[in-house]
Amino acid sequence: MRSSPPGVDDLLRLVEALRLLDRSVDDATRVSRLRALEMLKAAASAAQARDTADLAASRHAQRAAAGVPPQERGRGVAAEVALARRDSPRRGAQHLGLATALVHEMPCTLAALEAGRISEWRATVLVRDTACLTRADRTAVDAEVAGDPAVLEQLGDRALGARVRQAAYRLDPLSVVERARRVERERRVTLRPAPDTMAYLTALLPVAAAVSVVAALGRAADAARGCGDGRPRGQVMADTLVASVVQHPEVPAPAGERGAAVRLVMTDRALLDGGDEPADVEGYGPVPAGWARELLAGTLDRGDEVWLRRLVLSPVSGRPVATDSHARLAPRALADWVRTRDAGTCRTPWCDAPARHVDHVVPHARGGPTTAENLQGLCEACNHAKEAPGWRASVVLDRAVVGRGGAAAVRGDPLSDEPPDDGLADDGPHTVVTRTPTGHRYRSVAPPLPGAQRGQDPRGQSGGPPGPDPLEVQDDGIAGVVERWLAGRLLTGALGLL
Ligand SMILES: [Zn+2]
């Protein structure tokens, strides 16, 4: 055995060694190895928890010494943890919460995790179900449930959760009521993609509210079917839900778009020539071209307005270079531009949250201009994290990452997202590098837009100038063709996608 504790390089060698494990072994060895590897994962989780808690403590101490007010000392730490673990900021906050509880309040649970006797998930159950308790009560539950590792490791997820909650209720019944009140404040509505151009709209609600919504939708469906509506009950419930929210008199139309509710980006080929290049629905992702055409036709058939804005992409980089909004330099048009380029999603690597803020990459106060180049879409949490001391961001142009969207490209040093030293080009996709207080750097590359074939001209010409130079479309060709396609269906004469 080595005498000094393993360093980062030793851990990386271990990662490499796991790939080289001998596969020509007997089944007993395979099963033993499964157990040993599970223990390794648990022990790694414990080591991550210690590092995470130590990082938070060290950051707090530094900022206390620098005179930062107490409530701001922890700012950005969860985001650093998230970036290092290549997770979303939300998960980063969970990792930080877990680590803090394990290291400072639940020594028995941490010891069981270190010894590989419970998984990270079971440690999470112990932390989660004691979150409402005082520090002393939490430590008492830790000792009671996790004090005997031999008993602890025999419990399944469910039995463990039940045992923890029993102990918690016994110690502090009032906290259970308080917790119910607290989680009620976390009610919310979220959206996530489902297969086949469907999506899950999820509402986390107090049980009474949720039950009454479903009962009301059920009554609406029964009434409609009683009057001869042939749709299945589930369909009527879903349609009633959509109609009652979208047409609710208190819900304002989105600003500046005169009621447009869906932002769709598709190529002219897909729109006009029956091309099959996937389109993109902001907040959802790729959809088949045929589906997008049907959506448009249906929207027009209902007499709803469709707005079109042409977007010209650079044939080399796939980066948007022109739009035909005459008012594009007005803040609103610029924000739209950034939103389209970033596909409506937060630009932080591994963060899938919708972009809520248009943020200056280099802050305005430090001379950052209000240009599309220096703007990025961020979610609320990431915008907040980026304001923390020691965070810096800058825009780079780098052809080496052409063709990649979303999270950082990693080459060379597997622990870092350091941009490679292979030179900068002036026509790569929009790239932002964020530097955290430890000096780790993470790059975010704007996702490819429909029609972007980076590195080659989608129309067969190679190289050439990156589209019209000013951010203005001069010719009227596409609009003319679209007008013909829409002839007779478009009441307003205005064109619109996007
Ligand atoms: Zn974010």
Boltz pocket constraint, residues with backbone or C-beta under 6 A from the ligand:
constraints:
  - pocket:
      binder: B
      contacts: [[A, 89], [A, 346], [A, 347], [A, 348], [A, 351], [A, 352], [A, 353], [A, 378], [A, 379], [A, 380], [A, 381], [A, 382], [A, 383]]
      max_distance: 6.0
